[in-house]
Amino acid sequence: MVRPAAAGAVLGLALALGVPAAWQLTREPAAVGAPVGQVLPAPVSPGRPPSSAGPPTAVPTRAAAPTAAAVPAPVRLAVPALGVDAPVDPVGVRADGLMQLPDDVDRVGWYRFGPVPGADGSAVVAGHVDDRDQGLGVLAPLREAAVGDEIVVTDVTGAATHWRVVSRELIAKQALPLDRLFSRAGPPRLVLVTCGGPFLPEHGGYRDNLVVVAEPER
């Protein structure tokens, strides 16, 4: 089965259905740490990046299998300093090419066709920032993530990996470095993604993605 090497789905990630929650009506805090493009590894093999003028149909694809079969899958994500504590569901790609996300804004999705947290490459965990009916999502506090904040990922066996935030950046969805965000090579990285920036009523969603990158705790 061919799966996207980088789920272009992030472009449509965390759609707010209807009206934005009040927290997004205030100014976004400045980025912290190094730029995301600097802390994530460059793609190992060349590939044409997604077009900035349209949907992310140009993301390279290759054969891939879920890594959960070889390494225990994550089942819980916690960021103690922000009060984040959420169940993690393995997710894939929707029929329209967008990354699947749990419908429940209190749950997050791990991209199961990429690395498991702790393996080489970037393990991606994403969730809705809010919903018209459910309110704020569990990842809404990521806008306050600071360099050095601890992230704990627990797998199905009960083992935990510990991470420290090195970067938080608000990036226009059309400008996301998808090859880096979903890289299967390079040192282990944990990438958390939700929505941010201004709410665009004409599109029914937010303009940007908020990306937090963490490195293994040493």
C-alpha positions as CSV (number, residue, x, y, z in Angstrom):
1,M,0.0,0.0,0.0
2,V,1.3,3.4,-0.9
3,R,1.0,6.0,1.9
4,P,2.1,9.7,1.9
5,A,5.6,10.1,3.1
6,A,4.4,13.4,4.5
7,A,0.7,13.7,5.3
8,G,-0.2,16.8,3.4
9,A,-3.2,16.6,5.6
10,V,-1.6,19.1,8.0
11,L,-2.7,21.8,5.6
12,G,-6.3,21.2,6.7
13,L,-5.5,20.2,10.2
14,A,-7.7,21.1,13.2
15,L,-10.5,22.8,11.4
16,A,-12.8,24.8,13.7
17,L,-16.4,24.2,12.7
18,G,-18.2,27.5,12.8
19,V,-16.8,30.2,15.2
20,P,-13.4,30.4,16.8
21,A,-12.9,30.0,20.5
22,A,-12.1,33.2,22.4
23,W,-8.4,32.3,23.0
24,Q,-7.7,32.7,19.3
25,L,-9.1,36.2,19.2
26,T,-6.1,37.5,21.1
27,R,-2.7,38.1,19.6
28,E,-0.5,35.0,19.1
29,P,2.6,34.9,21.3
30,A,5.9,35.2,19.5
31,A,7.8,32.1,18.4
32,V,10.3,30.6,20.9
33,G,13.4,28.6,20.4
34,A,15.1,27.9,17.0
35,P,12.9,27.9,13.8
36,V,11.2,24.6,13.1
37,G,13.1,24.3,9.9
38,Q,16.4,24.3,11.8
39,V,15.6,21.8,14.5
40,L,14.0,19.2,12.1
41,P,16.3,17.2,9.8
42,A,16.4,17.9,6.1
43,P,14.8,15.3,3.9
44,V,17.2,12.4,3.0
45,S,15.9,12.1,-0.6
46,P,14.9,15.0,-2.8
47,G,11.2,15.5,-3.5
48,R,9.1,18.3,-4.8
49,P,7.6,20.3,-1.9
50,P,3.9,20.9,-1.7
51,S,2.6,23.7,-3.9
52,S,2.1,27.0,-2.0
53,A,-0.7,27.9,-4.4
54,G,-3.0,24.9,-3.9
55,P,-3.8,21.7,-2.0
56,P,-0.8,19.6,-0.9
57,T,-1.1,17.1,-3.8
58,A,2.6,17.3,-4.6
59,V,3.8,15.6,-1.4
60,P,6.1,12.7,-2.3
61,T,4.7,9.2,-1.7
62,R,6.4,5.9,-1.1
63,A,5.5,2.4,0.2
64,A,5.2,2.4,4.0
65,A,3.9,0.2,6.8
66,P,2.7,1.3,10.2
67,T,5.7,1.1,12.6
68,A,3.4,0.2,15.5
69,A,3.8,-3.5,14.6
70,A,7.5,-3.4,15.6
71,V,7.5,-0.8,18.3
72,P,4.8,-0.2,20.9
73,A,2.5,2.6,19.9
74,P,2.0,5.7,22.0
75,V,-1.3,5.9,23.9
76,R,-0.9,9.0,26.1
77,L,0.6,12.5,25.7
78,A,1.2,14.8,28.6
79,V,2.7,18.3,28.9
80,P,2.6,18.9,32.6
81,A,3.5,22.6,32.6
82,L,0.5,23.3,30.3
83,G,-2.0,21.0,31.9
84,V,-2.1,18.8,28.7
85,D,-3.0,15.2,29.3
86,A,-4.6,13.4,26.4
87,P,-5.2,9.9,25.0
88,V,-3.4,9.2,21.7
89,D,-5.1,7.4,18.9
90,P,-3.2,5.9,15.9
91,V,-4.4,7.7,12.7
92,G,-3.7,7.6,9.0
93,V,-4.9,9.6,6.0
94,R,-8.4,10.3,4.9
95,A,-9.7,9.6,1.4
96,D,-9.2,13.3,0.5
97,G,-5.5,13.2,1.5
98,L,-5.9,15.0,4.8
99,M,-4.4,13.5,8.0
100,Q,-7.1,11.9,10.1
101,L,-7.8,13.3,13.5
102,P,-9.9,12.1,16.3
103,D,-13.4,13.7,16.3
104,D,-13.1,14.2,20.1
105,V,-11.1,17.4,20.7
106,D,-9.9,15.9,24.0
107,R,-8.0,13.2,22.1
108,V,-5.0,13.5,19.8
109,G,-3.8,11.5,16.8
110,W,-0.4,10.0,16.2
111,Y,0.5,9.5,12.5
112,R,0.9,5.8,12.4
113,F,2.7,5.6,9.1
114,G,5.6,7.6,10.5
115,P,8.0,7.0,13.3
116,V,7.0,6.0,16.8
117,P,8.1,8.5,19.4
118,G,11.7,7.6,20.2
119,A,12.5,6.0,16.9
120,D,14.6,7.8,14.2
121,G,12.8,10.6,12.4
122,S,9.9,12.8,13.4
123,A,6.9,11.4,15.3
124,V,3.9,13.5,14.6
125,V,1.0,14.0,17.0
126,A,-1.8,16.4,16.1
127,G,-5.2,17.5,17.4
128,H,-8.0,20.0,17.0
129,V,-7.5,23.3,18.6
130,D,-11.2,23.8,19.2
131,D,-14.7,22.9,17.9
132,R,-17.9,24.9,17.8
133,D,-19.8,22.4,20.0
134,Q,-17.0,20.9,22.1
135,G,-15.1,24.1,22.9
136,L,-11.3,24.2,23.3
137,G,-9.2,21.3,22.3
138,V,-6.7,19.6,24.5
139,L,-3.8,21.1,22.5
140,A,-5.0,24.7,22.7
141,P,-2.4,25.4,25.5
142,L,0.4,24.7,23.1
143,R,0.4,28.4,22.2
144,E,2.1,28.9,25.6
145,A,4.7,26.2,25.2
146,A,8.2,27.3,26.3
147,V,11.6,26.0,25.5
148,G,12.5,23.4,28.1
149,D,8.9,22.3,28.9
150,E,8.8,18.6,29.4
151,I,6.6,16.3,27.3
152,V,5.9,12.7,28.3
153,V,4.7,10.1,25.9
154,T,3.5,6.8,27.3
155,D,3.2,3.7,25.1
156,V,0.9,0.7,25.2
157,T,3.3,-1.2,27.5
158,G,3.3,1.6,30.1
159,A,6.9,2.7,29.2
160,A,7.4,6.5,28.8
161,T,9.7,8.6,26.7
162,H,10.6,12.1,28.0
163,W,11.1,15.1,25.7
164,R,12.0,18.8,26.0
165,V,10.6,21.6,23.8
166,V,13.2,23.2,21.6
167,S,10.9,25.2,19.2
168,R,7.4,26.7,18.9
169,E,6.4,28.4,15.8
170,L,3.3,29.6,14.0
171,I,3.5,28.7,10.3
172,A,1.1,29.5,7.5
173,K,-0.4,26.2,6.4
174,Q,0.7,26.7,2.8
175,A,4.3,27.2,4.0
176,L,4.6,24.1,6.3
177,P,7.9,22.2,5.7
178,L,6.0,18.9,5.3
179,D,9.1,16.8,4.3
180,R,10.8,17.9,7.5
181,L,7.7,17.5,9.7
182,F,7.1,13.9,8.6
183,S,10.7,12.8,8.1
184,R,11.4,9.1,8.7
185,A,15.1,9.7,9.1
186,G,17.5,11.7,11.3
187,P,17.6,12.0,15.1
188,P,14.4,11.3,17.0
189,R,12.0,14.3,17.2
190,L,8.5,14.7,18.6
191,V,6.3,17.1,16.6
192,L,3.1,18.4,18.0
193,V,0.7,20.2,15.6
194,T,-2.6,22.1,16.0
195,C,-4.1,25.2,14.5
196,G,-3.4,28.8,15.2
197,G,-3.4,32.3,13.8
198,P,-6.5,34.2,12.7
199,F,-9.7,32.4,12.1
200,L,-10.8,32.8,8.5
201,P,-14.7,32.6,8.3
202,E,-14.6,32.3,4.5
203,H,-12.6,29.1,4.8
204,G,-14.2,27.8,8.1
205,G,-10.8,27.4,9.7
206,Y,-7.6,28.9,10.9
207,R,-4.9,30.3,8.7
208,D,-1.9,28.8,10.3
209,N,-0.6,25.7,12.1
210,L,1.1,25.9,15.5
211,V,4.1,23.6,15.5
212,V,6.0,22.5,18.6
213,V,9.2,20.4,18.3
214,A,10.8,18.5,21.1
215,E,14.0,16.5,21.5
216,P,14.6,13.5,23.7
217,E,15.4,14.5,27.3
218,R,19.1,13.8,28.1
